[in-house]
Amino acid sequence: MNNNANGNLSFLALEYVHAWERHRSLDGEIAFKTKLRAVQLDFSVESLRHIDRFLDEIREQHRLTETSVVRYRPLRALFCWLAFYVGEVIGRSVQTEPQWFSFDAYNELFDGDASDRCFETSMVLGFPDNPRVKVPFFKPLISIVARATNPDDEKSVWFSAGLQIPPAVLTSEFAKRPQSREF
């Protein structure tokens, strides 16, 4: 995939985030939208814990499976939106624009393993030029889908995203405050 396609994915992420902030609809339906609107999502690092609880709740009430995620488009849209939200939270916390890569583009650029292709690896979040980010690339859908579908998996969106955020930011009062987009 070319850089233009990566730009399109980054643009799509921004479009999702802005539509959500302005209570506008997105193309297609998002599963559990009403329930998600009740969750306190203010772009603080702490809000990622709310995502963990939200995913626990829908897993327990709806018994989601990885198969249901792949087959049900509104569920995939929900998880993509959550991934974009996670990327935006990390970006705001390190004051850097999130960069999104498709699976193919990421593998092409960084000699990845093409056999790892699945929904959970379809989007890769990157901050390759920010020295404040501890791990420059992250696949948020892995922790999101695992948390939503597997009660035995202790994946946490908050913990996984926290690996990208400097400890000084993660443990400060900054992590608890809503963050605006200033980069």
N, C-alpha and C positions, 0 to 999 in steps of 0.2 A: 504494500500500500504506500502511496506517495505522501509527501508532507502535507499536501492539500487535504487528503483524507483525514490525517491526524488533526489538522486544523478544524475540519468539520466536526470531528468527535469532541474536540475542546469547545467548539462553538455550541454544539448540542448540549454539552454539560452546562454551560453558562445559560443557555436558553431554558433548560429545565429549572435551574436554581432561580433565575429571575421570574419565571412564570409562577413558581411556588411562592416566592416572597410577595408577589402581587396578587395572589389568589386567582390567577388566570388558569384556564384549562390548557392541557398539553395535548399534542396529537395522540389519540388513543386513550384508553382508560388505564388508570392505575388501580391495582387491587388494594383494598382496605384504605382507600383515600380518606374517608370520613374518620376512621380510627387514627390514621396517621396525623390528620389535622389536629387531633386532640393532644398529640405529643408535643412537648415543649422543645421545639427545634429553633434555636436562636443563634446558631452558628458558633456557639461556645464549644470548647473541647469537651466540657462536661455533658453537653447535649448528646454526645456519642453514647453515653451510658443509657440515655433514654431510648436510643435506637436498640440497644441490647435488650432492654425490657420489652419494647414493642415487638421485636422478633420472637422473644420468648413467649409472649402472649399469643401471637398468631400461630406459632408452632404448636402450643398446647391446645388451643381452641380448634385448630383446623387440620392438625396432623399433616403438615406439608411434607412432601418428599422431593428429592431432586428431580424425579420424573415430572411431578406436577409443576415444578418451576420451569422446566424446559417446554412443557406442552401448553401452559396457560400464559398467553401473551400479557395480560394485565399484571400477572405476578412478575414476569420478567421486567416489565416496565417499572414496577415498584422497586425491584432490586437494583435496576440501573439508576433510578432516581436516588436511591439511598447511597449508591456508590458515588454518584456525582456530589451529593451532599457531603459525604465524608471527605472527598477531595477538596471541596470548597472550605470545609472547616480546617483541614490541614493547611491549605493555602493561606487562609486568613491568619492562622496562628504563626506562620513563618513569613508572612507578608510577601508571598510569591504567587504568581498566577499558576494554577494547576495546569499541567500539560497532560492530555490524554492520548494514548496510543492504542491502536487496534492490536489484536494478538499478532497478526501478520507483520505489521509495521515494527512492533517491538522486537519480534524474533529476527526480522531482517536487519534491523539496526544493531542488535546486541547478540547475534548468533544464538538465539534461543532454540528450544527443542520443539519442533512442529508437532510432535506426538502429544503434547500437553494441551491440545486444543479442546476446549469445552466452554460452556457458558461462563463458568467461574473465572476463566482466564481470558475472556473475550475483550476485556478492557483493562489497560494498564495505566495507572496514575504515575506521573513522573515529575520530579523536581531536580533534573540533572545538573542544573547550574547553581543550585543553592547549597552552600557549604553548611548551613544551619540544619539541613535535613539529614538525619542520620543514615537512612537507607533511601537512596534516590528514586527507587521504583517500588511500586506496591500494587497488589491486585486485590482491591477491597471486596470484590464479589466473592472471593474465597471465604472470608470470615462472615460475610452477610448470609450467604447461602448455607454455610455450615451451621450457623447459629439458628437459622430459621427451620432447618430440616432435620437436624440430628441432636436429640436431647443428650446423647452421650458425649458429644463433642463440646469441649469447653472453650471453643473459639469465642472471642469477644471482639466486637467491632471497636470498642473503646481502646482495648489493649493493643490490638493490631495497628490501629491508626496511631496510637501513642508511640509506637516504635519509630514513626517518622518525625515526631515532634521533639525538639530539644527538651531535656529534663527540666531545665530552668523554667521553660514555658509551661510544661505539663503540670508542674507542681505549684505554680504561682496562682495568685488571685486572677490573673489574666485568663487562665483556663476556665474560670467560672463565669466570666463576663461575656455577654453577647458581642460578637465581633462584626465590624463593618468591613466592607471590601475596600482596602486601601493599599493598592500596589500598582 
